[in-house]
């Protein structure tokens, strides 16, 4: 029978119901330590990418370990602060920051706003002037490096919406250096996610280091270089290099630079620390196709429908019998509602399945499509279990709506 740390998944399903996300505290901490150890002896800050998994207890575990945080919204900033994260370790990225979000970040005293356009620089300067503050800024520079990953999560090419062109960076830094309410503190980049080769990230780091040197010669000195994150994990048969080798390539690319190094891992810390636990409702045969219809769906785990992503599906308890090829699908009224295709399993109604590697981009991408309440989240700590998010109730889904009496 499958366990999360020392707790059986069968016991978790009996206590908390299904579907539910289950996270391992030990796995999260082990992954974080791998980054910390790879950066030992270097002035560095690990800014966990909140968008990967923003549960307050997950953030609190990382905050207690000394992590900083990379955020992309005012909501994520509020979550970090509620979980005990330090504002001075927060990097605010993203292409569409509102004036309200910028003001909240400046009032909180975050470490840096990563800017992605000249218009955004003007907006930040205006908000900072109104608040009588100096806004700490860096530009997210697009190094035009192919991360060699899925096109939806490749963000370093000139054709994406992210970052400012490398060729424009010096001009933008010069403009920023003349603004009274702006303080230049760094430079950043992020070229993509689920990278399995360190070479593209190292190439991007070399380009950013060259830019930092060029700016220094012009009298613009930086305090940090943010190389982003994007290190991949194993979902199926991928073979990502160890964290120390991945980070080591980047450290060599930045050899001789004294700026604080910032890295922004997300998936690499939480991806394989979580799973989605679901129960089989029906076994359906339709012609030559066989389906396992489960109580989880694309509203719970969107990655398979969105990216055609692979997640390993494992029975919680092994059953005797002949393995059959099934598509694992949910009850959502969409043909694209699948969690796995062509999986050879021994299964029957009532059996529990664990959908692995669901700790990143699982709950954060979930929705209430078909008026389905979102799943519970459980954090396992050795033999202890903590419900860190209650399962939504149907009445909560329309509590803020009104019926107009016509």
Buried (B, 14 or more C-beta within 10 A) or exposed (E): EBBBBEBBBBEBBEEBBBBBBBBBBBBBBEBBEBBBEBBEEEEBBBBBBBBBBBBBBBBBBBBEBEBBBBBBBBEBBEBBBEBEBBBEBBBBBBBEBEEEBBBBBBEBEBBBBBBBBBEBBBBBBBBBBEBEBBBBBBBBBBBBBEBBBBEEBBBBBEEBEBBBEBEBBBEBBEBBBEBEBBBBBBBBBBBBBBBBBBEBBBBBBBBBBEBBEEBEEEEBEBBBBBBBBBBBBBBEEEEBBEBBEBBBBBBEBBEEBEBBBBBBBBBBBBBBBBBBBBBBBEBEEEEEEBBBBBBBBBBBBBBBBBBEBBBBBBBBEEEEEEEBEBBBBBBBEBEEBBBBEEBEBEBEEEBBBBBBBBBBBBBBBBEBBBEBBBBBBBBBBEEEBEBBBEBBEEEEBEEEEEEEEE
